[in-house]
Each structure stands twice: as structure tokens, then as C-alpha cells.
Amino acid sequence: MKLLLLCIACHCMSLVSSLAFTPGKATAAGPMPAHLIDPAQRDDHYGQPRNVAQYLVDLHDCNGVFDFCGGMKFQLVLTDKLRDYLVKVASGSKNQPVIFDDNTFRMSKIPSYSQNAFADNIQLFHGREIRQVPAAAGNMNMVLQLSLANGDDPEGWTNEEVGGYDGWGHDVGRQWRTGEMLEKEGFTDFRGQFGMDSYALHHRFYLHFDKSNQMWLSAEDGCEGTPDRPVMSRLSNLFGLGN
């Protein structure tokens, strides 16, 4: 019942069905619910210890938008495999994704950090920034996709992406992949999901807090973003007009 009510409140599709991204069906109906963007309401809603897996699922199901790099709006999209995995984690007590503290403001500060393609779906995630996606929420045609690492995810990183990963470097010198390239490497429905002109760059991601308890989703190269807040919400916080 709680999930059903959340779905209605967020104007989401059914939480029971598969929610893979489909161009034309992912436009946001309005601002995200407060518990997805306000730290205090988030912590109250998801409890202690925090159910981070459910938080990520809810962001996906509500077509959540992240504000990256000071104004670049990316819709968060989980692959079917990762969403299914996180739903199972959310109902248990093990393998919850980690949100690091504000001292871990770069991936390289994670104690076990190493420059490789490793991800465990707990501390580190495989993902892609995808451009030229019609109807992506945020109105900038951009998607940030997270996939299931080490789990035979048909939408996850291809063998070529794993073998050639160098996400600690600047993206200017990295290999961007066209839809045709990704489909040849094994992601056979990439353009069917994201559009004929879509292309992507793969990254590792992790989660961390800042000193104001806001959560950041951060790529290995340092580009990062938080759940997007409406302009009026930001102004209210700035001038102390919030509740």
C-alpha cells in the first residue's frame, strides 16, 4: 500500500511493472516530491538506517532529475536489472548502497579506491551519461543511467566498455559511443530505448553527502549532481523562507 500511494503521489507508472526508459514516456509531470529532494524529509521518510536502495528506486520511478555540473539536467534511469536488484535489497537488511560522508567528496578518497572498472552495486556503480535523448525529464535531452555490475545486465557495460574504461581521465580524451557502436557491442536495444541520435560515455559513480546533508551522485572524473530542486525552493532556502 505504501508503494502504491508513493506511485500515485509521484505520478509514476506502476511500481510492479518494468520501468525501462522509453522515449516519449519519461517527461516529468511536475516537481519531485519533497522527500526526494529535502534532506530532512528524506531522512524521515527512509528511516535510520537509511533505506538507500528504496530511495534510488523512488527517484527512478518518479523520473527524478539531477542537476549536474551547475545546470545540466539529467534524468536518472535505472536498468531493469539494477532496479529489480535494488527492490530486493530495499526489502532486506543487507547490501544497502553506501552514501559516504562529506569528507569523501571525490571517488579517489574512498579507502579502497583503485583506478579500474570494478563496481559492486554498493559503494560503486556502473553508469552512463547519455545525450540526445528525446523527451528526457529535465528538458535537456540527457539521461544518467545506472546499471547492474557483475550481474549479466543486457543494458549494462559491454565487454569493450569494461576493457577500455578510463573514467578517471577527462572526458575530452575518452571514447564516446554512438548507439550503433553500443548495439554492435551487445546493448542491442540502445537506440530503441534512448533514440536514434543518442550516444553515451560510461562512468563509475558513487554517492556522498555534503556538509548540508544533501546527497550527491558523483562520477569518477569529479562531475556530480544533486536531486534537482525547483527555483522557488532554492530561493526559499537562500532567504530562510522554508518551513
C-alpha positions as CSV (number, residue, x, y, z in Angstrom):
1,M,0.0,0.0,0.0
2,K,2.8,2.4,0.9
3,L,4.5,1.8,-2.5
4,L,1.1,2.3,-4.3
5,L,0.5,5.6,-2.6
6,L,4.0,6.8,-3.4
7,C,3.5,5.9,-7.0
8,I,0.3,7.9,-7.2
9,A,1.9,10.9,-5.4
10,C,4.8,10.9,-7.9
11,H,2.6,10.4,-11.0
12,C,4.7,7.3,-11.7
13,M,4.0,4.2,-13.7
14,S,3.1,1.0,-11.7
15,L,5.9,0.0,-9.4
16,V,5.1,-3.6,-10.1
17,S,5.8,-3.4,-13.8
18,S,9.2,-3.0,-15.6
19,L,10.2,0.7,-15.9
20,A,12.8,0.8,-18.6
21,F,13.2,4.2,-20.2
22,T,11.0,4.7,-23.2
23,P,11.4,8.0,-25.3
24,G,8.2,10.0,-25.1
25,K,7.0,8.4,-21.8
26,A,9.5,9.9,-19.4
27,T,8.6,13.6,-19.2
28,A,8.1,14.7,-15.7
29,A,4.6,15.6,-14.6
30,G,5.8,18.2,-12.1
31,P,8.3,18.8,-9.3
32,M,9.7,15.8,-7.4
33,P,8.1,15.1,-4.0
34,A,9.8,16.8,-1.1
35,H,11.1,13.6,0.5
36,L,13.2,13.0,-2.6
37,I,15.0,16.4,-2.6
38,D,14.8,17.8,1.0
39,P,17.4,16.2,3.3
40,A,15.3,16.3,6.5
41,Q,12.2,14.9,4.8
42,R,14.4,12.3,3.0
43,D,15.9,11.1,6.3
44,D,12.5,11.0,8.0
45,H,10.9,9.1,5.1
46,Y,13.6,6.5,4.5
47,G,14.4,5.9,8.2
48,Q,17.6,5.1,10.1
49,P,19.5,3.1,9.0
50,R,18.5,4.8,5.7
51,N,16.9,2.7,3.0
52,V,19.1,4.0,0.2
53,A,18.1,1.3,-2.2
54,Q,14.4,2.3,-2.0
55,Y,15.4,6.0,-2.3
56,L,17.2,5.2,-5.6
57,V,14.2,3.2,-6.9
58,D,11.8,6.0,-6.0
59,L,14.0,8.6,-7.8
60,H,13.9,6.4,-10.9
61,D,10.2,5.7,-10.7
62,C,9.4,9.4,-10.3
63,N,11.5,10.4,-13.3
64,G,13.9,12.1,-10.9
65,V,16.2,14.8,-12.4
66,F,19.7,15.5,-11.1
67,D,21.3,18.9,-11.5
68,F,24.9,18.2,-12.7
69,C,27.8,20.5,-13.1
70,G,25.8,23.6,-12.3
71,G,22.8,23.4,-14.6
72,M,22.9,20.2,-16.7
73,K,19.7,18.4,-16.0
74,F,19.9,14.6,-16.3
75,Q,17.0,12.2,-15.8
76,L,18.1,9.3,-13.5
77,V,17.3,5.9,-15.2
78,L,18.0,2.5,-13.6
79,T,18.2,-0.5,-15.9
80,D,15.6,-3.2,-15.3
81,K,18.2,-5.5,-13.7
82,L,19.5,-2.8,-11.3
83,R,16.0,-1.7,-10.3
84,D,15.0,-5.3,-9.6
85,Y,18.2,-5.9,-7.6
86,L,17.6,-2.7,-5.5
87,V,13.9,-3.6,-4.9
88,K,15.2,-6.8,-3.3
89,V,17.8,-5.0,-1.3
90,A,15.2,-2.5,-0.1
91,S,13.1,-5.3,1.4
92,G,16.0,-6.8,3.3
93,S,18.8,-5.6,5.5
94,K,22.0,-6.4,3.5
95,N,23.9,-4.8,0.7
96,Q,22.4,-1.4,1.0
97,P,24.2,1.2,-1.2
98,V,26.6,3.4,0.8
99,I,26.3,7.2,0.9
100,F,29.8,8.3,2.0
101,D,30.2,11.3,4.3
102,D,31.2,14.8,3.3
103,N,34.9,14.1,3.7
104,T,34.7,11.7,0.8
105,F,34.0,14.3,-1.8
106,R,35.9,12.6,-4.6
107,M,35.8,9.0,-5.5
108,S,39.6,8.8,-5.1
109,K,39.1,9.4,-1.4
110,I,37.2,6.1,-0.9
111,P,39.6,4.0,1.2
112,S,39.5,1.0,-1.2
113,Y,39.8,3.2,-4.4
114,S,41.7,2.0,-7.4
115,Q,41.8,3.1,-11.0
116,N,40.0,0.2,-12.6
117,A,36.5,-0.8,-13.8
118,F,35.4,-2.5,-10.6
119,A,31.9,-1.9,-9.3
120,D,29.9,-3.7,-6.6
121,N,26.5,-2.0,-6.6
122,I,27.1,-0.9,-3.0
123,Q,30.0,1.6,-3.0
124,L,30.5,1.9,-6.7
125,F,28.1,1.7,-9.7
126,H,28.5,1.3,-13.4
127,G,26.7,4.0,-15.4
128,R,26.5,6.1,-18.5
129,E,25.7,9.7,-19.4
130,I,23.5,9.6,-22.4
131,R,22.9,12.6,-24.7
132,Q,20.3,13.4,-27.3
133,V,17.5,11.5,-25.6
134,P,14.1,12.7,-26.8
135,A,11.6,13.7,-24.0
136,A,14.0,13.0,-21.2
137,A,12.8,14.7,-18.0
138,G,14.7,17.9,-17.3
139,N,14.1,19.2,-20.8
140,M,17.7,18.9,-21.8
141,N,17.6,15.5,-23.6
142,M,20.1,13.9,-21.2
143,V,19.9,10.7,-19.1
144,L,22.1,9.4,-16.4
145,Q,21.8,5.6,-16.5
146,L,22.9,3.3,-13.7
147,S,23.2,-0.4,-14.5
148,L,23.9,-3.7,-12.5
149,A,27.6,-4.5,-12.4
150,N,28.6,-8.2,-12.4
151,G,25.0,-9.3,-12.9
152,D,24.6,-10.2,-16.6
153,D,22.7,-7.0,-17.3
154,P,21.8,-6.7,-21.0
155,E,21.8,-2.9,-20.6
156,G,25.0,-2.8,-18.6
157,W,28.5,-2.1,-19.7
158,T,29.7,-4.0,-22.7
159,N,32.9,-6.0,-22.6
160,E,34.5,-3.3,-24.6
161,E,33.4,-0.6,-22.1
162,V,34.8,-2.7,-19.2
163,G,38.1,-3.4,-21.0
164,G,38.7,0.2,-22.1
165,Y,37.5,2.0,-19.1
166,D,39.5,5.1,-18.1
167,G,36.9,7.2,-16.4
168,W,39.4,8.9,-14.0
169,G,40.6,10.9,-17.0
170,H,39.0,14.0,-18.7
171,D,36.1,13.1,-20.9
172,V,37.6,15.0,-23.9
173,G,40.1,12.3,-24.4
174,R,37.7,9.4,-23.8
175,Q,35.8,7.1,-26.1
176,W,32.2,8.3,-26.6
177,R,30.0,5.6,-28.1
178,T,27.3,6.0,-30.7
179,G,24.1,4.0,-30.5
180,E,25.3,1.9,-33.4
181,M,28.6,1.1,-31.6
182,L,26.9,0.1,-28.4
183,E,24.4,-2.1,-30.3
184,K,27.3,-3.9,-32.1
185,E,29.0,-4.4,-28.7
186,G,25.9,-6.1,-27.2
187,F,23.4,-3.4,-26.0
188,T,21.1,-4.4,-28.8
189,D,18.2,-2.0,-28.0
190,F,20.2,1.1,-27.1
191,R,18.7,3.3,-29.8
192,G,15.3,1.7,-29.3
193,Q,15.3,2.9,-25.7
194,F,17.1,6.3,-26.0
195,G,16.5,7.5,-29.5
196,M,18.2,7.2,-32.9
197,D,20.6,10.0,-32.3
198,S,21.6,9.1,-28.8
199,Y,25.2,8.5,-27.7
200,A,26.9,7.8,-24.4
201,L,30.0,7.9,-22.2
202,H,30.4,5.4,-19.4
203,H,31.5,6.3,-15.9
204,R,31.7,4.8,-12.5
205,F,29.5,6.6,-9.9
206,Y,29.2,6.7,-6.1
207,L,27.1,8.6,-3.5
208,H,28.2,11.1,-0.9
209,F,26.8,13.8,1.4
210,D,27.9,17.4,1.7
211,K,28.1,19.5,4.8
212,S,24.4,20.4,4.5
213,N,23.4,16.7,4.3
214,Q,22.5,16.9,0.6
215,M,23.2,13.8,-1.4
216,W,25.4,13.9,-4.4
217,L,25.7,11.4,-7.2
218,S,29.3,11.7,-8.4
219,A,31.2,10.4,-11.4
220,E,34.8,9.3,-11.1
221,D,36.0,12.3,-13.1
222,G,34.5,14.7,-10.5
223,C,31.4,15.8,-12.3
224,E,28.5,15.4,-9.8
225,G,24.9,16.5,-9.1
226,T,22.1,16.5,-6.6
227,P,18.3,15.9,-7.0
228,D,17.0,19.0,-8.8
229,R,15.1,21.5,-6.7
230,P,12.5,23.9,-8.1
231,V,13.8,27.5,-8.3
232,M,11.4,28.7,-5.7
233,S,12.6,26.0,-3.3
234,R,16.2,27.2,-3.7
235,L,15.2,30.8,-3.2
236,S,13.2,29.9,-0.1
237,N,16.2,28.1,1.4
238,L,18.5,31.0,0.5
239,F,16.4,33.6,2.2
240,G,15.2,31.4,5.1
241,L,11.6,31.2,4.0
242,G,11.3,27.4,4.1
243,N,9.0,25.6,6.6
